[in-house]
Amino acid sequence: MQFHDYETLRFEYRGRVLRVTIAGKSRMNGVDARMHEELARVFADLQRDPDSDIIVLTGAGPAFCAGGDMAWFQQMIDDPTKFRGIAPEAKRIIMGLLELEKPIVCRLNGAAAGLGASLALLCDVIVADETAQIGDPHVKVGLVAGDGGAVMWPQLIGFARAKEMLLTGDMMRAREAVAMGLINHAVPADQLDAKVDEIVGKIQGNPRWAVRWTKTAMNVTLRDIANKVNDAAIAYEMLSNMMRDRQEAVSAFVEKRKPNYTGE
């Protein structure tokens, strides 16, 4: 299968393993309108691809995906209809990952924040560079953690820890994430590819349909949870985009200063 109409994702076959690399316009692979649209359809395309059995998802450069691009955030603050317009895409990203039958291994090469963290945590196995950081700082930019965070974090580490992480917006190192049960492995950078290859090889050594349908069966519960949570979480996220504190959060981030929230 050819993936010619993608600008922010790169594709490389290694036998029947397909590596998908997030390669945004910014150094940290921030999500903009184009990337968001591509993420909303790529997992369906990967499902249809006849030439791959296993997907490896990673990032280009020093980051995996650092979440929403600030310029794009400002566009949606200025015109909230743009945020409303991407709500169906947000649901398709989450459900696309959960409905993909092929196993998907996350090669977490660097920072994963916000939607970037959701992309990683919706994968089946997560292998990280031990120096990588992961977290969901939606609240720090004035948004509800609506694009997968409210779905996956509680399932992986329980509600008490998930609430602490999502309500503070704190980031954590990969080794801490392993200890918490959020991700599977954290290894030195020079061992990252070897560990990913090891896991891919073990999965690939098993019968294809046994693997795919085992994953599919386990994801039934996650899809059910996502279907219950998505509409409310994304709707609340759209509402939070229209708050005055949302603009203040983005302005303070861009201007590298302490925000002055008013509670409005």
Salt bridges, closest charged atoms under 4 A:
ASP5 OD2 - ARG41 NH1 3.16
GLU7 OE1 - ARG34 NE 3.71
GLU12 OE2 - ARG14 NE 3.37
ASP32 OD2 - LYS25 NZ 3.83
GLU37 OE2 - ARG41 NE 2.56
GLU38 OE2 - ARG34 NE 2.54
ASP45 OD1 - ARG48 NH2 2.23
ASP53 OD2 - ARG16 NE 2.67
ASP53 OD1 - ARG208 NE 2.97
ASP53 OD1 - ARG212 NH2 3.09
GLU89 OE1 - HIS36 ND1 2.72
ASP124 OD2 - LYS215 NZ 2.83
GLU130 OE1 - ARG175 NH2 2.52
ASP136 OD1 - HIS138 ND1 2.45
ASP147 OD1 - HIS138 NE2 3.26
ASP193 OD1 - ARG19 NH2 3.42
ASP193 OD1 - ARG107 NE 2.67
GLU198 OE2 - LYS195 NZ 3.50
GLU198 OE2 - LYS202 NZ 3.36
ASP224 OD2 - LYS228 NZ 3.62
ASP231 OD1 - LYS91 NZ 2.85
GLU237 OE2 - HIS138 NE2 3.38
GLU248 OE2 - ARG257 NH1 2.68
GLU255 OE1 - ARG257 NE 2.52
GLU264 OE1 - ARG244 NH1 2.82
